[in-house]
Amino acid sequence: MTEKDHAPGTGETVPHKADLLYSEAEEDLRAAVRALLADRNDPAQVVVRAEEGTPYDAGLWKALGADMGVAGLLVPEELGGQGASHREAAVVLEELGRAMVPAPYLTGSVVATEVLLACDRERGEVAGLIAELASGRRTAAPVVPFGAGPDSFRLPQGPQGTVAGVADAATADVLLVPTAQGLYAVERSGSGVAVTPQTPLDLTRPLATVTLDGADATLLAGPDLCRAALRQGLLAGAGLLASEQLGLAEWCLEETVRYTKERHQFNRPVGSFQALKHRMAQLWLEVVSARAAARNAADALAAGGPQVPLAVAVAQAYCARVAVHAAEECVQLHGGIGMTWEHPAHLYLKRAKADSLAFGTAGAHREAVGRLVDLPAPS
């Protein structure tokens, strides 16, 4: 049941009961995405493309976003999407995080799509853009710093100016520009648009500085609706980012366990040493707890209602730290090989560190938890 459900035989609404388990359909979706990524996402090529500054594989994104249809999971069927929910999108992000796939899914198919869905869908420009994103033919990026949180973003006065640290702006077809005057859509390839790549810590998720100077902009929503829509998009982004962090942490744990079973010292697997077993056991407990927090955030977003901000804040406050810890342990317990550029462990560590600052820091989300439960931090 959701917040709008009614108890049988009564007219009263009942609280949403969280469901943290995966449905059969969600497991089928996971299997399909994992099989595609195993076939099309070569970790060695990810390292090479990241070094060259072109991390995205257009063919892989077409197979995933358009052919498999995951780009439109959050979009209702009447607007050209799959009519699924945040729970299914969370499963996709788990697999993308597990395989360290460079793809514009989080920024485009989650944040940008959520922003547009919160606008007036009766407007032809909004509905048309939603349909294009759902089909996977085009991608969009919101022109806000990647570190902006649901309660910490600032809107520029108009659709002209410069914004730094915008994720996926260099590859997006459309830029969504939220301002104090309203939400605008700008073609990235249009005149008056300059997108300058930056050098990010996480080479698999490119950042850029966006400068708009006399660019043609299409108004999609007024000031009040723009602010509410952007907050909804960033809230969904923060909540589902926890699922990406969960997938990342799970891979790091599983890869570390596998490696320590194979590596031997003193004729024994290093994984049998008590000190290492304790470290991996502690990490397993953290990953299990992170799964509960991430699933709760996805389930809350799918159901809607007043519980969403708290579920998202709890998930980000916890999962960000777990992902970083898992990646650090992965690098350290792999020994020398974990320090090499050829092993993908460094990609996971950089992604985990970058994600810990995305959509608000863990500290900012802990402060949000305190406010939401009326438990302010000590002064």
C-alpha positions as CSV (number, residue, x, y, z in Angstrom):
1,M,0.0,0.0,0.0
2,T,1.0,3.6,-0.5
3,E,0.2,6.7,1.4
4,K,-3.0,7.0,-0.6
5,D,-4.2,3.5,-0.1
6,H,-7.2,2.8,2.0
7,A,-7.8,0.0,4.5
8,P,-10.3,-2.5,3.2
9,G,-13.9,-1.6,4.2
10,T,-13.0,1.8,5.5
11,G,-12.3,5.2,4.1
12,E,-9.2,5.8,6.2
13,T,-5.7,6.0,4.8
14,V,-3.1,3.7,6.2
15,P,0.6,4.2,6.6
16,H,2.9,2.8,3.9
17,K,4.5,-0.4,5.0
18,A,8.1,-0.6,3.7
19,D,9.0,-3.6,1.7
20,L,12.8,-4.1,1.5
21,L,12.7,-7.4,-0.4
22,Y,13.3,-7.7,-4.1
23,S,10.3,-8.8,-6.2
24,E,10.5,-11.5,-8.9
25,A,10.3,-8.8,-11.6
26,E,13.1,-6.8,-10.0
27,E,15.3,-9.9,-9.8
28,D,14.5,-10.6,-13.5
29,L,15.5,-7.0,-14.3
30,R,18.7,-7.4,-12.4
31,A,19.6,-10.6,-14.2
32,A,19.0,-9.0,-17.6
33,V,21.1,-5.9,-16.8
34,R,23.9,-7.9,-15.3
35,A,24.1,-10.2,-18.3
36,L,24.2,-7.3,-20.7
37,L,27.0,-5.6,-18.7
38,A,29.0,-8.8,-18.4
39,D,28.9,-9.0,-22.2
40,R,29.4,-5.4,-23.1
41,N,31.2,-3.7,-20.3
42,D,34.9,-4.7,-20.3
43,P,36.6,-3.3,-17.2
44,A,39.9,-3.0,-19.0
45,Q,38.3,-0.8,-21.7
46,V,36.6,1.3,-19.0
47,V,40.1,2.1,-17.6
48,V,41.4,2.9,-21.1
49,R,38.4,5.1,-22.0
50,A,38.6,6.9,-18.7
51,E,42.3,7.7,-19.3
52,E,41.4,9.1,-22.7
53,G,38.7,11.3,-21.3
54,T,35.9,9.5,-23.2
55,P,34.5,7.1,-20.6
56,Y,31.0,6.6,-22.1
57,D,30.3,3.8,-24.6
58,A,27.5,5.0,-26.9
59,G,26.8,1.5,-28.0
60,L,26.4,0.2,-24.5
61,W,24.1,3.1,-23.5
62,K,21.9,2.4,-26.6
63,A,21.6,-1.3,-25.6
64,L,20.9,-0.4,-22.0
65,G,18.8,2.7,-22.2
66,A,17.0,2.4,-25.5
67,D,16.9,-1.4,-26.4
68,M,16.4,-2.7,-22.9
69,G,14.3,0.4,-22.0
70,V,15.8,1.3,-18.6
71,A,16.0,4.9,-19.6
72,G,12.2,5.2,-19.3
73,L,11.7,3.2,-16.1
74,L,10.4,6.2,-14.1
75,V,8.3,7.6,-17.0
76,P,4.6,6.6,-17.1
77,E,3.5,4.6,-20.1
78,E,1.2,7.3,-21.4
79,L,4.3,9.5,-21.8
80,G,6.3,6.8,-23.6
81,G,8.0,5.1,-20.7
82,Q,7.9,1.8,-18.9
83,G,5.7,2.9,-16.0
84,A,7.9,1.3,-13.4
85,S,9.0,2.8,-10.1
86,H,12.1,3.9,-8.2
87,R,12.5,0.4,-6.9
88,E,13.3,-0.9,-10.4
89,A,15.5,2.1,-11.1
90,A,17.4,1.3,-7.9
91,V,18.1,-2.2,-9.1
92,V,19.6,-0.8,-12.3
93,L,21.8,1.5,-10.3
94,E,23.0,-1.3,-8.1
95,E,24.2,-3.2,-11.2
96,L,25.7,0.0,-12.7
97,G,27.6,0.6,-9.5
98,R,28.7,-3.0,-9.2
99,A,30.1,-3.0,-12.7
100,M,31.4,0.6,-12.5
101,V,29.6,1.5,-15.7
102,P,30.1,5.0,-17.1
103,A,26.6,5.9,-18.2
104,P,24.4,9.0,-17.9
105,Y,21.7,7.1,-16.1
106,L,21.7,8.8,-12.7
107,T,21.8,12.3,-14.0
108,G,19.6,11.9,-17.0
109,S,17.2,9.0,-16.4
110,V,16.7,9.8,-12.8
111,V,17.4,13.5,-11.8
112,A,16.6,15.2,-15.1
113,T,13.6,12.9,-15.7
114,E,12.3,13.5,-12.2
115,V,12.6,17.3,-12.6
116,L,10.6,17.1,-15.8
117,L,7.9,14.8,-14.4
118,A,7.4,17.3,-11.6
119,C,6.6,20.0,-14.1
120,D,3.4,20.6,-16.0
121,R,3.2,17.5,-18.3
122,E,0.4,19.1,-20.3
123,R,2.9,21.5,-21.8
124,G,4.0,20.2,-25.2
125,E,7.7,21.0,-24.6
126,V,7.8,19.1,-21.3
127,A,5.9,16.1,-22.6
128,G,8.0,15.9,-25.7
129,L,11.3,16.1,-23.8
130,I,10.2,13.4,-21.4
131,A,9.3,11.1,-24.2
132,E,12.7,11.6,-25.8
133,L,14.5,10.9,-22.6
134,A,12.4,7.8,-22.0
135,S,13.2,6.4,-25.4
136,G,16.9,6.7,-24.7
137,R,17.4,8.6,-28.0
138,R,18.5,11.8,-26.1
139,T,20.0,12.5,-22.7
140,A,19.7,15.6,-20.4
141,A,21.7,17.0,-17.6
142,P,20.5,19.5,-14.9
143,V,22.8,22.5,-14.8
144,V,23.5,22.4,-11.1
145,P,26.8,21.5,-9.3
146,F,27.0,17.7,-8.7
147,G,27.4,18.4,-4.9
148,A,24.1,20.3,-4.7
149,G,21.7,18.6,-2.2
150,P,17.9,18.7,-2.1
151,D,18.0,21.4,0.6
152,S,21.2,23.2,-0.3
153,F,21.0,24.3,-3.9
154,R,21.1,27.9,-5.1
155,L,19.3,29.2,-8.2
156,P,21.0,31.8,-10.5
157,Q,18.9,34.8,-11.4
158,G,18.6,33.9,-15.1
159,P,19.4,31.4,-17.8
160,Q,22.8,33.1,-18.5
161,G,26.0,32.7,-16.6
162,T,28.4,30.0,-15.5
163,V,27.9,26.9,-13.4
164,A,30.9,24.6,-12.5
165,G,30.9,21.0,-11.5
166,V,28.0,19.9,-13.7
167,A,27.9,16.1,-14.1
168,D,27.5,14.7,-17.7
169,A,27.0,18.1,-19.2
170,A,29.6,17.4,-21.9
171,T,27.7,14.5,-23.3
172,A,24.1,15.5,-22.7
173,D,21.9,16.6,-25.6
174,V,19.8,19.0,-23.6
175,L,20.7,21.1,-20.6
176,L,18.0,21.8,-18.0
177,V,18.8,25.2,-16.5
178,P,16.9,25.9,-13.2
179,T,16.9,29.6,-12.3
180,A,15.0,32.1,-10.1
181,Q,13.0,33.0,-13.2
182,G,12.0,29.4,-14.0
183,L,13.2,26.2,-15.6
184,Y,14.7,26.4,-19.1
185,A,15.8,23.8,-21.7
186,V,18.9,24.6,-23.7
187,E,20.4,22.6,-26.5
188,R,24.0,21.8,-25.6
189,S,25.1,22.2,-29.2
190,G,23.3,25.5,-29.7
191,S,24.9,28.9,-30.1
192,G,25.9,30.7,-26.9
193,V,26.6,27.5,-25.0
194,A,30.1,26.6,-23.9
195,V,30.8,23.4,-22.0
196,T,34.3,23.1,-20.7
197,P,35.4,19.7,-19.4
198,Q,36.9,19.7,-15.9
199,T,39.3,17.1,-14.5
200,P,37.3,15.1,-11.9
201,L,38.5,12.7,-9.2
202,D,36.1,10.1,-10.7
203,L,37.1,9.8,-14.4
204,T,34.1,7.6,-15.1
205,R,31.7,10.5,-14.4
206,P,32.9,13.6,-16.3
207,L,32.2,17.1,-14.9
208,A,32.2,20.3,-16.8
209,T,31.7,24.0,-16.5
210,V,28.7,25.3,-18.3
211,T,28.6,28.9,-19.6
212,L,25.5,30.3,-21.2
213,D,25.8,33.7,-23.0
214,G,22.9,34.6,-25.2
215,A,21.8,31.0,-25.7
216,D,18.3,30.2,-26.9
217,A,16.3,28.9,-23.9
218,T,12.9,27.4,-23.8
219,L,10.9,28.1,-20.7
220,L,9.5,24.8,-19.2
221,A,8.2,26.0,-15.8
222,G,7.7,29.1,-13.6
223,P,9.8,30.0,-10.6
224,D,7.9,28.2,-7.9
225,L,7.4,25.0,-9.9
226,C,11.0,25.1,-10.9
227,R,12.2,25.1,-7.3
228,A,9.9,22.3,-6.3
229,A,10.8,20.3,-9.4
230,L,14.5,20.6,-8.8
231,R,14.2,19.6,-5.2
232,Q,12.2,16.5,-6.2
233,G,14.9,15.6,-8.8
234,L,17.8,16.1,-6.3
235,L,15.9,14.1,-3.7
236,A,15.4,11.2,-6.1
237,G,19.0,11.5,-7.1
238,A,20.3,11.3,-3.6
239,G,18.0,8.5,-2.6
240,L,18.9,6.3,-5.6
241,L,22.6,7.2,-5.4
242,A,22.5,5.0,-2.3
243,S,21.7,2.0,-4.5
244,E,24.7,2.8,-6.7
245,Q,26.9,3.0,-3.6
246,L,25.4,-0.3,-2.4
247,G,26.3,-2.1,-5.7
248,L,29.8,-0.6,-5.5
249,A,30.3,-1.8,-1.9
250,E,29.0,-5.3,-2.7
251,W,31.5,-5.7,-5.6
252,C,34.4,-4.5,-3.4
253,L,33.5,-7.0,-0.7
254,E,32.9,-9.9,-3.0
255,E,36.1,-9.2,-5.0
256,T,38.1,-8.9,-1.8
257,V,36.8,-12.1,-0.4
258,R,37.6,-13.9,-3.7
259,Y,41.1,-12.5,-3.8
260,T,42.0,-13.3,-0.2
261,K,40.9,-16.9,-0.8
262,E,43.3,-17.2,-3.7
263,R,46.3,-15.4,-2.4
264,H,48.6,-17.5,-0.1
265,Q,51.2,-16.7,2.5
266,F,52.9,-19.3,4.6
267,N,51.0,-21.9,2.6
268,R,47.7,-20.5,3.8
269,P,45.1,-18.3,2.1
270,V,45.5,-14.8,3.5
271,G,41.7,-14.7,3.9
272,S,42.0,-17.4,6.7
273,F,44.1,-15.0,8.9
274,Q,41.9,-13.9,11.8
275,A,42.7,-10.2,11.5
276,L,41.5,-10.1,7.9
277,K,38.5,-12.3,8.6
278,H,37.3,-9.8,11.2
279,R,37.8,-6.9,8.8
280,M,35.8,-8.6,6.1
281,A,33.1,-9.7,8.5
282,Q,32.7,-6.1,9.8
283,L,32.4,-4.9,6.2
284,W,29.8,-7.5,5.4
285,L,27.7,-6.2,8.3
286,E,28.0,-2.7,7.0
287,V,27.0,-3.7,3.5
288,V,23.9,-5.6,4.8
289,S,22.9,-2.4,6.7
290,A,23.5,-0.3,3.6
291,R,21.2,-2.6,1.6
292,A,18.4,-2.0,4.1
293,A,18.9,1.8,4.0
294,A,19.1,2.0,0.2
295,R,16.1,-0.3,-0.3
296,N,14.1,1.7,2.2
297,A,14.9,5.0,0.3
298,A,13.9,3.4,-3.0
299,D,10.7,2.0,-1.6
300,A,9.9,5.4,0.0
301,L,10.5,7.2,-3.2
302,A,8.2,4.7,-5.1
303,A,5.4,5.1,-2.5
304,G,5.8,8.9,-2.1
305,G,4.6,10.7,1.0
306,P,6.1,12.5,3.9
307,Q,8.5,9.7,4.8
308,V,10.7,10.3,1.7
309,P,13.1,13.1,2.9
310,L,14.0,11.1,6.1
311,A,14.5,7.8,4.2
312,V,16.7,9.6,1.7
313,A,18.7,11.4,4.3
314,V,19.3,8.2,6.3
315,A,20.4,6.3,3.2
316,Q,22.9,8.9,2.1
317,A,24.2,9.5,5.6
318,Y,25.0,5.8,5.9
319,C,25.7,4.4,2.4
320,A,28.2,7.1,1.4
321,R,30.5,6.0,4.3
322,V,30.1,2.3,3.7
323,A,31.0,2.7,0.0
324,V,34.2,4.5,0.8
325,H,35.1,2.0,3.5
326,A,34.4,-0.9,1.2
327,A,36.6,0.6,-1.6
328,E,39.4,1.4,0.8
329,E,39.4,-2.2,2.2
330,C,39.4,-3.5,-1.4
331,V,42.5,-1.6,-2.3
332,Q,44.3,-2.4,1.0
333,L,43.5,-6.1,1.2
334,H,44.5,-6.6,-2.5
335,G,48.1,-5.6,-1.4
336,G,50.4,-4.5,-4.3
337,I,48.0,-5.4,-7.1
338,G,45.3,-3.1,-5.5
339,M,47.7,-0.2,-6.0
340,T,48.2,-0.6,-9.7
341,W,46.4,1.3,-12.4
342,E,45.5,-1.9,-14.3
343,H,43.4,-3.3,-11.4
344,P,39.9,-1.6,-11.3
345,A,40.0,-1.1,-7.5
346,H,41.1,2.5,-7.9
347,L,38.1,3.2,-10.1
348,Y,35.8,2.0,-7.3
349,L,37.6,4.1,-4.7
350,K,37.5,7.2,-6.8
351,R,33.8,6.7,-7.5
352,A,33.0,6.1,-3.9
353,K,34.9,9.3,-2.8
354,A,33.2,11.4,-5.5
355,D,29.7,9.9,-4.7
356,S,30.2,10.8,-1.0
357,L,30.1,14.5,-2.0
358,A,27.2,14.1,-4.6
359,F,23.7,15.5,-3.9
360,G,24.9,16.7,-0.5
361,T,27.6,15.4,1.8
362,A,26.9,12.7,4.5
363,G,27.3,15.5,7.1
364,A,24.6,17.5,5.4
365,H,22.3,14.5,5.3
366,R,22.9,13.8,9.0
367,E,21.9,17.4,9.8
368,A,18.8,16.8,7.7
369,V,18.0,13.7,9.8
370,G,18.4,15.7,13.0
371,R,16.0,18.4,11.7
372,L,13.4,15.9,10.5
373,V,13.3,13.9,13.8
374,D,13.5,17.1,15.8
375,L,17.0,16.2,17.2
376,P,19.2,19.2,16.5
377,A,23.0,18.8,16.7
378,P,24.8,20.2,19.9
379,S,25.7,23.8,19.5
